[in-house]
């Protein structure tokens, strides 16, 4: 299961790089490099705002409860 999750995370992270390059190039062509860089700065700085304003910020306990204790070998 971890392999599938790892593969999905890699696909999301590395698979979207060409799309970001195309969008960045198109924006730089249409708006100019300086404006495109400012858009990237604002987007990068605001990327974590969804987590700051989410209910996860107030979570202090695991909603699923405590994990089962691991059985020890004799």
Secondary structure, DSSP 8 states (H G I E B T S, - for coil): -HHHHHHHHHHHHHHTHHHHHHHHHHHHHHH-HHHHHHHHHHHHHTTTHHHHTSGGGG--S-TT----------
